Structures are given as structure tokens and as C-alpha cells.
Amino acid sequence: MAVVRQAGVLLLAALIMSRGLFAQDSAVVVTASPADQVKVLLRPTEIRYMQQESVLLPPTAKIKGLYVNAWAFGSPKLWQLVRLADETEINAFVVDVKDDTGCLLYPSTVPTAEQIGANRCVRAKDARARLDTLAAHHIYAIARIVVAKDPLLAERKGAWSVKDRVTGELWRDRINSAWVDAYNDSVWIYSAQLAHEAAQMGFQEVQFDYVRFPDEPRERMATAIFPAHRSGQTQREAVREHVALLKDRLKTSGVPVTFDIFGLTASATGDLGIGQVWEDFVSVADVVLPMVYPSHYYRGAFGYAWPNGQPYRIVRSALTEALKRSEPLPGSAEIRPFLQAFTLGRRLPRYTPFEIREQIRAVEDLGITSWVLWNPRSVYQRGSLRPKQSAEPAAGASVSSRGGR
């Protein structure tokens, strides 16, 4: 049992607002029911004029989610997405708290955020009220925080940034974006502080992305200098050490700690040149989210000449590898894949509800009960989702790099 005390806590605020009431410094108690569903029980002695009641939240093993970028979350488009969740199987949103620009969803009190001016480009100053709306609609709120690709932090904290070997200025990737040094503890601590704040704000899970080094060609990486690199330390060792740091620093937050990783990580024997190794994540995380987008697999992957045209087979093959890698590890993290809900490249197919549904079918055929759809514009096709009344997959199922990022 965990007791969470905070002003305007997400679920409590939603319940109060639904009755036209307001309370501060209220408390909730989170427990697990015999049916393995999370219940939030309100303490009636601390809330005026309210009776005790409970709100059911989806357990992490049954997440059906959508990625919601910060612009969508802060605009009227959010209400369209909430309506979509009301009417379909969707029960969770992954929301950008810090995206790959370094800008924040809401004003932060984290000192580093204040120092670098991250509060000057917030996307939703009314984020708390919007989170209350998600709670009122029983939508599980997940805070996505980008770690190593943070041009704002790199530009304002030069000592934390990757440098160009020739010029000594900021090193930049193919799209001219600056990165921070993933060897540097301070980079990860900043993300941990933002994640802790997001949990206090009311997000029910924190999810870290870009937990890696840049995926750039070898010749470009040869021009990069990482000032915090210790002699003999590998990229894999740095990522593994800092993933553990994030998990440790969020122990008191009371929320699951999850990580987005390349889908190829489950199949690769090395670290893909970015420091990511499957076992390093699943042995620490509560949930790992491999990005198994068919468009991101190379020609010939799993024996298919055109992976993007094989949504079912690629997703099933990738997740089969993931399950095999996790099986020998006791207590390994839950697998919750990111699936492709966007069209990439000039060659067909366009990703219609059929292609999206084929990926979901592959997930469920392996007995995995959670997934998240990714579309960088946060545009989703209703036809790819089951209606609310038939949202659960049929009984009898066996048990056991994304667009723009």
C-alpha cells in the first residue's frame, strides 16, 4: 500500500471536479484488489462533503495507449482524443512532458529547467486541469521524457553537451540537432527530477526515451567528443549505469519506471552502436517499450525483403525475439511495444486500419496484452481500434525505430 500526498493530486482532483468541489493537500491510498486492478480509495475524513469511493485504473499489463504530443495535449485536439478513448479500447495516453526539443509541457520548478529557460516554451500551462480530465475519463496518464536528445539543454549547458572535435562548438546530428553527453550524470539527474515532478503533478507512470547515444553514421560520430567520458567506459556501460540511476532516483515516486528502446535491440547481439542492450533494460525497468515499427527494419530482416509490407510478420518476429531474450531473466520487465500508426516512405503500403490492426493481432497472438500506437502528429484512425464494448481480446490467446525518433 502506498500513500500519495500532494496538492490537487490527479485522481482526487478529477473526482472532486466532477462534483464541483475543490480540495488541496488531500490524500489517496493506492491498493491492489483481488482482481489485480488498482484501486484508489479516498480518505473521507480528509475531504469535506464527499463519501468514500474508488476509481478503477488499468493495470500496467493491460495498457492500450496512444502517443499524444505536447501540442496535441495542450490544444482542443485533446478533447477529440479523449472522445476516441471513451468510445474505443484505448485506456492510456503517453504525453510529452519533455520532448526532443527540450521544451516542457508545463512550467517546472526543477532548477535546471528554470536556468536554461525551458519554462519559456511550455505547451500547456493548464496541464493539471487537463490531467484531471484524463482521470475523469479513466485514462492512464504516462509522462514521456526525452533524455539525451535535448538541444535546449545542450545549448544552455555547454559543459553537458557533445562537442565537435574540429571546431570545439556543439556537435550536431544529421538534422542539425545538438545532443547532450550521455556519459554525464547531470543529464540523467535532470530527467529524473522532471520525472519525479511529473509524478507529483499526477502522471501515473514515467517513461524515458532517447536513453542512448546518437544513431549517426560512423564518420559523423568520429567528429563527436563526449567530455564526461571516462577512459575505458563503453557506451553500453554508461547507458546501463544511468538507467539504473533513473530507477533508483524514482523509487520514492510510487510510479512505474519505463523505457522506450529500439526494436532491433531485441535481435541484436551488440549494442547497435548506441549503448542499448536488451538485458540491461529488462533487468531494471518495470516496462520496456520496443519500437517495433515495420518501416524501421532493414531489407531482409527476419527473411522479408520488404519489412514495411509485412506488419504482422515483422511485429511477431521482433516480439518473439524479445520474449526469448527475457525468458531466462527472472523478474524481467513487462513488454509493451510501440506500434506503427504512421506511413513512412514513398513505397506503399499506406498504414491504414488494416496494417495497424495486423500489428495488434501479432502482439495479442503472442499473449502480450499491452501496446501503444505511435503517430508523431498524434492522428489516429478510429477504424484501427475496437469499440469500447468489445475492447478485450478473445479468450484463449496463448500466453507466454519509430517515425520521427
C-alpha positions as CSV (number, residue, x, y, z in Angstrom):
1,M,0.0,0.0,0.0
2,A,1.3,3.4,-0.9
3,V,0.1,6.8,0.4
4,V,0.5,9.7,-2.0
5,R,0.1,13.2,-0.6
6,Q,0.1,16.2,-3.0
7,A,-1.9,19.3,-3.8
8,G,-4.5,18.6,-6.4
9,V,-3.5,15.0,-6.9
10,L,-4.7,13.8,-10.3
11,L,-7.3,11.3,-9.5
12,L,-8.6,13.0,-6.4
13,A,-8.9,16.3,-8.3
14,A,-10.9,14.6,-11.1
15,L,-13.4,13.2,-8.6
16,I,-13.7,16.5,-6.8
17,M,-14.1,18.5,-10.0
18,S,-16.8,16.1,-11.2
19,R,-18.8,17.3,-8.2
20,G,-18.0,20.9,-8.5
21,L,-15.8,20.8,-5.3
22,F,-12.2,21.7,-4.7
23,A,-9.7,20.5,-2.2
24,Q,-6.0,20.9,-1.5
25,D,-3.4,18.7,0.2
26,S,-5.8,15.8,0.1
27,A,-4.6,12.1,0.2
28,V,-5.3,8.9,-1.6
29,V,-4.4,5.3,-0.8
30,V,-3.4,3.0,-3.6
31,T,-4.1,-0.7,-3.2
32,A,-4.4,-3.8,-5.4
33,S,-7.7,-5.6,-5.5
34,P,-8.1,-9.4,-5.7
35,A,-8.9,-8.9,-9.4
36,D,-5.4,-7.4,-9.9
37,Q,-6.9,-4.0,-10.6
38,V,-5.6,-0.9,-9.0
39,K,-8.0,1.0,-6.7
40,V,-7.6,4.5,-5.4
41,L,-9.5,4.9,-2.2
42,L,-10.3,8.4,-1.0
43,R,-10.0,9.1,2.7
44,P,-13.3,10.6,3.6
45,T,-12.0,12.2,6.8
46,E,-9.8,14.5,4.7
47,I,-12.3,15.5,2.1
48,R,-15.3,17.7,3.0
49,Y,-18.8,16.7,1.9
50,M,-17.6,13.6,0.0
51,Q,-18.3,9.9,0.5
52,Q,-15.6,7.3,0.2
53,E,-15.5,5.7,-3.2
54,S,-13.0,4.0,-5.6
55,V,-11.8,4.5,-9.2
56,L,-10.6,1.6,-11.2
57,L,-7.4,2.2,-13.2
58,P,-5.9,-0.1,-15.8
59,P,-3.1,-2.3,-14.5
60,T,0.1,-1.7,-16.5
61,A,-0.3,-5.2,-18.1
62,K,-3.4,-4.1,-19.9
63,I,-2.5,-0.8,-21.4
64,K,-3.9,0.2,-24.8
65,G,-2.3,3.5,-25.5
66,L,-1.8,6.4,-27.8
67,Y,1.2,8.7,-28.0
68,V,0.0,12.3,-27.5
69,N,2.5,15.0,-28.4
70,A,2.7,18.2,-26.3
71,W,0.9,20.4,-28.8
72,A,-2.0,18.0,-29.1
73,F,-2.2,17.7,-25.3
74,G,-2.3,21.5,-24.9
75,S,-4.9,22.1,-27.7
76,P,-8.5,21.4,-28.3
77,K,-7.3,18.3,-30.1
78,L,-7.0,16.6,-26.7
79,W,-10.8,16.5,-26.4
80,Q,-11.0,14.6,-29.7
81,L,-8.5,12.1,-28.4
82,V,-10.4,11.8,-25.1
83,R,-13.6,11.1,-27.1
84,L,-11.7,8.4,-29.1
85,A,-10.7,6.8,-25.8
86,D,-14.2,7.0,-24.5
87,E,-15.5,5.1,-27.5
88,T,-12.8,2.6,-28.1
89,E,-10.4,0.2,-26.3
90,I,-7.9,3.0,-25.6
91,N,-7.2,3.5,-21.9
92,A,-3.9,5.3,-21.8
93,F,-2.1,8.3,-23.2
94,V,1.7,8.7,-23.4
95,V,2.2,12.5,-23.2
96,D,5.3,14.5,-23.9
97,V,6.5,16.2,-20.7
98,K,9.9,16.9,-22.3
99,D,10.2,16.3,-26.0
100,D,13.2,16.2,-28.3
101,T,13.3,20.0,-28.4
102,G,14.0,20.2,-24.7
103,C,10.7,22.2,-24.2
104,L,8.4,21.2,-21.3
105,L,4.7,20.5,-21.1
106,Y,4.1,22.8,-18.1
107,P,6.2,25.3,-16.0
108,S,8.7,23.4,-13.9
109,T,10.3,24.2,-10.5
110,V,13.3,22.0,-11.3
111,P,16.3,24.4,-11.0
112,T,17.9,23.3,-14.2
113,A,14.7,23.8,-16.2
114,E,14.5,27.3,-14.8
115,Q,18.1,28.1,-15.5
116,I,18.0,27.1,-19.2
117,G,14.7,28.8,-20.0
118,A,12.7,25.6,-20.5
119,N,9.7,27.3,-18.9
120,R,9.6,29.8,-21.7
121,C,8.4,27.3,-24.2
122,V,5.8,25.3,-22.3
123,R,3.0,23.8,-24.3
124,A,0.2,23.5,-21.7
125,K,0.1,25.9,-18.8
126,D,-3.2,24.3,-17.7
127,A,-1.7,20.8,-17.8
128,R,-3.0,19.9,-14.3
129,A,-6.6,20.6,-15.3
130,R,-6.1,18.5,-18.5
131,L,-4.7,15.7,-16.4
132,D,-7.8,15.9,-14.2
133,T,-9.9,15.4,-17.4
134,L,-8.0,12.3,-18.3
135,A,-8.6,11.0,-14.8
136,A,-12.3,11.7,-15.0
137,H,-12.4,9.7,-18.2
138,H,-10.3,6.8,-16.7
139,I,-7.4,7.4,-19.0
140,Y,-4.0,6.3,-17.6
141,A,-1.5,9.2,-17.9
142,I,2.1,8.4,-18.8
143,A,4.8,11.1,-18.8
144,R,7.3,10.7,-21.7
145,I,10.6,12.4,-21.0
146,V,13.4,12.5,-23.7
147,V,16.8,12.3,-22.2
148,A,19.9,12.6,-24.5
149,K,18.4,14.5,-27.4
150,D,17.9,17.8,-25.8
151,P,19.2,20.7,-27.9
152,L,17.9,23.3,-25.4
153,L,19.9,21.8,-22.6
154,A,22.9,21.3,-24.8
155,E,22.9,25.0,-25.9
156,R,22.4,26.4,-22.4
157,K,24.6,24.0,-20.5
158,G,27.7,23.7,-22.7
159,A,29.6,21.6,-20.2
160,W,26.9,18.9,-20.5
161,S,26.9,18.8,-24.3
162,V,28.6,16.8,-27.1
163,K,31.3,18.8,-28.7
164,D,32.6,18.9,-32.3
165,R,36.2,17.6,-32.5
166,V,37.2,20.1,-35.1
167,T,35.5,23.4,-34.1
168,G,35.0,22.8,-30.3
169,E,31.5,24.1,-30.7
170,L,28.3,22.0,-30.3
171,W,28.3,18.7,-32.2
172,R,25.1,18.3,-34.3
173,D,23.4,15.3,-35.9
174,R,22.2,15.0,-39.5
175,I,19.2,17.2,-38.9
176,N,21.4,19.8,-37.1
177,S,20.2,19.0,-33.6
178,A,22.5,19.3,-30.7
179,W,22.8,16.4,-28.1
180,V,23.8,16.3,-24.5
181,D,26.5,14.0,-23.3
182,A,25.0,10.6,-22.2
183,Y,28.1,9.9,-20.2
184,N,27.3,12.9,-17.9
185,D,25.4,12.1,-14.7
186,S,23.8,15.6,-14.6
187,V,22.0,15.0,-17.8
188,W,20.2,11.9,-16.4
189,I,19.6,13.5,-13.0
190,Y,17.8,16.4,-14.7
191,S,15.5,13.9,-16.4
192,A,14.9,12.1,-13.1
193,Q,14.0,15.4,-11.4
194,L,11.5,16.2,-14.2
195,A,10.0,12.7,-13.9
196,H,9.6,13.0,-10.1
197,E,7.8,16.3,-10.6
198,A,5.6,14.7,-13.3
199,A,4.6,12.0,-10.8
200,Q,3.7,14.7,-8.2
201,M,1.8,16.5,-10.9
202,G,-0.4,13.4,-11.3
203,F,1.1,11.3,-14.1
204,Q,0.8,7.6,-13.1
205,E,3.9,6.4,-14.9
206,V,7.1,7.9,-16.2
207,Q,8.6,6.8,-19.5
208,F,12.1,7.7,-20.7
209,D,13.0,8.0,-24.4
210,Y,16.3,8.6,-26.2
211,V,18.1,6.7,-23.4
212,R,21.0,6.2,-25.7
213,F,23.8,7.7,-27.8
214,P,23.1,9.3,-31.2
215,D,22.3,6.8,-34.0
216,E,24.5,8.5,-36.6
217,P,26.9,7.2,-39.3
218,R,30.4,6.2,-38.1
219,E,32.1,9.0,-39.9
220,R,29.9,11.6,-38.2
221,M,30.3,10.0,-34.7
222,A,34.1,10.2,-35.3
223,T,33.8,14.0,-35.0
224,A,31.9,13.9,-31.7
225,I,33.6,14.4,-28.3
226,F,31.9,13.4,-25.1
227,P,33.5,15.5,-22.3
228,A,32.3,13.3,-19.4
229,H,33.6,10.1,-21.0
230,R,35.8,8.2,-18.6
231,S,38.7,6.2,-20.0
232,G,37.7,2.6,-20.7
233,Q,34.0,3.2,-20.2
234,T,31.8,1.9,-23.0
235,Q,28.6,3.4,-24.3
236,R,26.8,0.3,-23.1
237,E,28.2,0.7,-19.6
238,A,27.2,4.3,-19.5
239,V,23.6,3.6,-20.5
240,R,23.3,0.7,-18.2
241,E,24.6,2.7,-15.2
242,H,22.3,5.6,-15.9
243,V,19.2,3.5,-16.5
244,A,19.8,2.1,-13.0
245,L,20.3,5.7,-11.7
246,L,16.9,6.7,-13.1
247,K,15.2,3.7,-11.5
248,D,16.9,4.3,-8.2
249,R,16.1,8.1,-8.0
250,L,12.4,7.4,-8.7
251,K,11.9,4.7,-6.0
252,T,10.0,7.2,-3.8
253,S,7.8,8.4,-6.6
254,G,5.4,5.4,-6.4
255,V,5.0,5.1,-10.2
256,P,6.3,2.6,-12.7
257,V,9.6,3.5,-14.5
258,T,9.6,2.5,-18.2
259,F,11.9,2.9,-21.2
260,D,11.5,3.2,-24.9
261,I,14.2,1.3,-26.8
262,F,14.9,0.4,-30.4
263,G,13.0,-2.6,-31.6
264,L,16.2,-4.0,-33.1
265,T,17.7,-4.2,-29.6
266,A,15.8,-7.5,-29.0
267,S,17.5,-9.1,-32.0
268,A,21.0,-7.5,-31.9
269,T,24.0,-9.2,-30.4
270,G,25.7,-5.9,-29.7
271,D,24.6,-2.5,-28.5
272,L,23.7,-1.2,-32.0
273,G,26.3,1.5,-31.6
274,I,24.0,3.5,-29.3
275,G,24.6,1.7,-26.0
276,Q,21.3,-0.2,-25.8
277,V,21.3,-3.9,-24.9
278,W,18.0,-5.7,-24.2
279,E,19.1,-7.4,-21.0
280,D,20.3,-4.1,-19.5
281,F,16.8,-2.7,-19.7
282,V,14.5,-5.6,-18.9
283,S,16.5,-6.4,-15.7
284,V,15.9,-2.9,-14.3
285,A,12.7,-1.4,-15.8
286,D,9.1,-2.0,-14.8
287,V,8.2,-2.0,-18.5
288,V,10.2,-1.8,-21.7
289,L,8.7,-0.5,-24.9
290,P,10.5,-1.8,-28.0
291,M,9.7,0.3,-31.1
292,V,8.9,-2.5,-33.5
293,Y,7.8,-0.3,-36.4
294,P,8.0,-2.4,-39.6
295,S,9.2,0.6,-41.6
296,H,12.3,0.8,-39.5
297,Y,13.6,-2.7,-40.2
298,Y,16.3,-3.2,-42.9
299,R,15.6,-5.1,-46.1
300,G,15.9,-8.8,-45.4
301,A,15.1,-8.5,-41.7
302,F,13.7,-11.8,-40.4
303,G,13.9,-13.1,-44.0
304,Y,11.5,-10.5,-45.5
305,A,12.6,-8.4,-48.5
306,W,10.1,-5.7,-47.7
307,P,9.5,-5.4,-43.9
308,N,7.2,-2.4,-44.2
309,G,4.8,-4.5,-46.2
310,Q,4.7,-7.3,-43.6
311,P,3.2,-5.6,-40.4
312,Y,2.0,-8.9,-38.8
313,R,5.1,-10.9,-39.5
314,I,7.7,-8.3,-38.6
315,V,6.0,-7.4,-35.3
316,R,5.5,-11.0,-34.4
317,S,9.1,-11.9,-35.3
318,A,10.5,-9.0,-33.4
319,L,8.5,-9.7,-30.2
320,T,9.2,-13.4,-30.4
321,E,12.9,-12.5,-30.2
322,A,12.1,-10.1,-27.3
323,L,10.2,-12.8,-25.3
324,K,13.1,-15.3,-25.9
325,R,15.6,-12.8,-24.6
326,S,13.6,-12.0,-21.5
327,E,12.6,-15.6,-20.6
328,P,15.8,-16.6,-18.8
329,L,15.8,-13.5,-16.7
330,P,13.7,-13.9,-13.5
331,G,11.5,-10.8,-12.8
332,S,12.2,-9.3,-16.2
333,A,10.2,-6.2,-17.2
334,E,6.9,-6.3,-18.9
335,I,7.0,-5.9,-22.7
336,R,4.7,-3.2,-24.1
337,P,5.5,-2.5,-27.8
338,F,5.2,0.7,-29.6
339,L,3.4,0.0,-32.9
340,Q,3.4,1.9,-36.2
341,A,0.4,4.2,-36.8
342,F,2.0,6.3,-39.5
343,T,3.1,5.9,-43.1
344,L,6.8,6.3,-43.8
345,G,8.4,6.3,-47.3
346,R,7.1,6.6,-50.8
347,R,6.7,2.9,-51.3
348,L,3.3,1.6,-50.3
349,P,1.5,0.4,-48.2
350,R,0.0,3.3,-46.5
351,Y,-0.7,2.4,-43.0
352,T,-4.5,2.0,-42.9
353,P,-6.5,0.4,-40.1
354,F,-5.7,-3.0,-41.6
355,E,-1.9,-2.6,-41.2
356,I,-2.3,-1.2,-37.7
357,R,-4.7,-3.9,-36.7
358,E,-2.3,-6.6,-38.1
359,Q,0.4,-5.4,-35.7
360,I,-2.0,-5.5,-32.8
361,R,-3.0,-9.0,-33.8
362,A,0.6,-10.1,-33.8
363,V,1.1,-8.7,-30.3
364,E,-2.0,-10.4,-28.9
365,D,-1.2,-13.7,-30.7
366,L,2.0,-13.8,-28.5
367,G,0.0,-13.3,-25.3
368,I,1.2,-9.7,-24.8
369,T,-1.7,-7.6,-23.6
370,S,-0.4,-4.1,-23.8
371,W,0.7,-1.8,-26.7
372,V,0.9,1.8,-27.6
373,L,0.3,3.3,-31.1
374,W,2.8,6.0,-32.3
375,N,2.0,8.7,-34.7
376,P,4.2,11.8,-34.5
377,R,1.3,14.0,-35.3
378,S,-1.0,12.2,-32.8
379,V,-3.5,11.5,-35.5
380,Y,-5.2,8.1,-35.2
381,Q,-7.7,6.2,-37.3
382,R,-10.8,5.1,-35.4
383,G,-11.1,2.0,-37.6
384,S,-7.9,0.6,-36.2
385,L,-9.4,0.3,-32.7
386,R,-12.0,-1.9,-31.2
387,P,-15.2,-0.3,-29.9
388,K,-15.3,0.0,-26.1
389,Q,-17.8,-2.8,-25.6
390,S,-15.6,-5.4,-27.3
391,A,-12.2,-4.0,-26.3
392,E,-10.8,-7.1,-24.7
393,P,-9.2,-9.7,-26.9
394,A,-11.0,-13.1,-27.3
395,A,-10.3,-15.6,-24.6
396,G,-7.8,-18.4,-25.3
397,A,-4.9,-16.3,-26.6
398,S,-1.6,-18.0,-25.9
399,V,0.5,-16.6,-23.0
400,S,3.9,-16.5,-22.9
401,S,12.7,2.9,-34.5
402,R,9.7,4.8,-34.8
403,G,8.7,7.6,-37.1
404,G,10.5,10.8,-36.3
405,R,12.6,9.5,-33.5
